[in-house]
Amino acid sequence: MTGVDAFRQRLGDRPWRLLISGAAGGAENMAVDRALLEEAVGADAAPVLRFYQWSPPAVSLGRFQDEAAIDRSYLQARGWDLVRRPTGGRAVLHQHELTYSLALPASVVGGAGVRDSYTVLIA
């Protein structure tokens, strides 16, 4: 069995939680994602698929992104939130979209790398 096949099997062996959160501000959305991530640390945690929206719109910064490049007065003039994601990457404007997040316990991921995970989850 390949790593992809093993990962796929582990995903199917556990019941999943579906969380539909609706629209919330940036701070609340990121707090829920952080809480799901902390919960996923537990070996017996269920995988979680969460859908949510942003109200007001928000710019989310990647975990290590420097805030200095962000024009806070521009965001403030539009009523947009500024938040930091627990994940990496660059700034993303969240407006008129449906966002999803996945929180998977390490026992489900089982050492699957980014490429294998993407292959299973997105393909």
C-alpha positions as CSV (number, residue, x, y, z in Angstrom):
1,M,0.0,0.0,0.0
2,T,1.4,3.4,-0.9
3,G,1.6,6.4,1.4
4,V,-1.3,8.0,-0.4
5,D,-3.4,4.8,-0.1
6,A,-2.6,4.5,3.6
7,F,-3.5,8.2,4.2
8,R,-6.8,7.8,2.3
9,Q,-7.7,4.7,4.4
10,R,-7.0,6.5,7.7
11,L,-9.2,9.4,6.5
12,G,-12.0,7.0,5.9
13,D,-11.5,5.0,9.2
14,R,-12.7,7.8,11.5
15,P,-16.0,9.7,11.6
16,W,-15.6,13.3,10.6
17,R,-17.1,16.4,12.1
18,L,-18.7,18.9,9.7
19,L,-18.9,22.4,11.1
20,I,-20.8,25.1,9.3
21,S,-20.0,28.3,11.1
22,G,-21.7,31.0,9.0
23,A,-20.2,34.5,8.8
24,A,-18.1,36.1,11.5
25,G,-15.3,38.7,11.9
26,G,-11.7,37.8,11.3
27,A,-10.7,37.5,14.9
28,E,-13.6,35.0,15.6
29,N,-12.9,33.0,12.5
30,M,-9.2,32.6,13.3
31,A,-10.0,31.8,17.0
32,V,-12.2,28.9,15.9
33,D,-9.5,27.6,13.5
34,R,-6.9,27.8,16.2
35,A,-9.2,26.0,18.6
36,L,-9.8,23.2,16.0
37,L,-6.1,23.0,15.5
38,E,-5.4,22.6,19.2
39,E,-8.2,20.0,19.5
40,A,-6.6,18.1,16.6
41,V,-3.5,17.5,18.7
42,G,-5.4,14.9,20.6
43,A,-4.8,11.4,19.3
44,D,-8.6,10.6,19.4
45,A,-9.7,13.8,17.8
46,A,-12.0,13.5,14.8
47,P,-11.0,15.1,11.5
48,V,-13.0,18.4,11.1
49,L,-14.1,20.1,7.9
50,R,-15.3,23.6,8.5
51,F,-17.1,26.0,6.2
52,Y,-17.4,29.7,7.0
53,Q,-17.6,33.3,5.6
54,W,-16.2,36.6,6.6
55,S,-18.2,39.6,7.8
56,P,-16.8,42.2,7.6
57,P,-14.3,41.3,4.9
58,A,-10.8,40.7,6.2
59,V,-7.2,40.5,5.1
60,S,-5.5,37.4,6.7
61,L,-1.8,37.4,7.0
62,G,0.3,34.2,6.9
63,R,1.8,33.0,10.2
64,F,5.2,34.5,9.5
65,Q,4.3,37.4,7.2
66,D,5.6,40.8,8.1
67,E,2.7,43.2,9.0
68,A,4.8,46.3,8.0
69,A,3.8,46.0,4.3
70,I,0.1,46.3,5.2
71,D,-1.6,49.7,5.0
72,R,-3.8,49.6,8.1
73,S,-5.4,53.0,7.3
74,Y,-6.6,51.6,3.9
75,L,-8.2,48.6,5.6
76,Q,-9.7,50.7,8.3
77,A,-11.2,53.1,5.8
78,R,-13.1,50.2,4.2
79,G,-14.1,48.6,7.5
80,W,-12.0,45.5,6.9
81,D,-10.5,43.3,9.6
82,L,-6.8,42.4,9.7
83,V,-6.0,39.0,11.2
84,R,-3.2,36.4,11.3
85,R,-3.8,32.9,10.1
86,P,-2.2,30.0,12.0
87,T,-0.9,28.7,8.7
88,G,1.7,30.2,6.4
89,G,1.5,32.0,3.1
90,R,0.9,35.6,2.1
91,A,-1.9,38.0,2.6
92,V,-5.4,37.0,1.4
93,L,-8.4,39.2,1.1
94,H,-11.6,37.3,2.2
95,Q,-14.7,38.9,0.7
96,H,-17.7,37.4,-1.0
97,E,-16.3,33.8,-0.6
98,L,-16.9,30.6,1.2
99,T,-13.8,29.5,3.1
100,Y,-13.0,26.0,4.3
101,S,-10.5,24.7,6.8
102,L,-9.4,21.1,7.6
103,A,-8.1,20.1,11.0
104,L,-6.6,16.6,10.9
105,P,-5.1,14.8,13.9
106,A,-1.5,13.6,13.4
107,S,-2.8,10.0,13.8
108,V,-4.8,10.5,10.6
109,V,-2.1,12.3,8.7
110,G,0.4,9.7,9.7
111,G,3.4,11.4,8.3
112,A,1.8,12.0,4.9
113,G,3.7,14.9,3.3
114,V,2.1,18.0,1.7
115,R,2.1,16.5,-1.8
116,D,0.4,13.3,-0.7
117,S,-2.1,15.2,1.5
118,Y,-3.0,17.5,-1.4
119,T,-3.4,14.5,-3.7
120,V,-5.8,12.8,-1.4
121,L,-7.8,15.8,-0.2
122,I,-8.1,17.9,-3.3
123,A,-8.0,15.4,-6.1
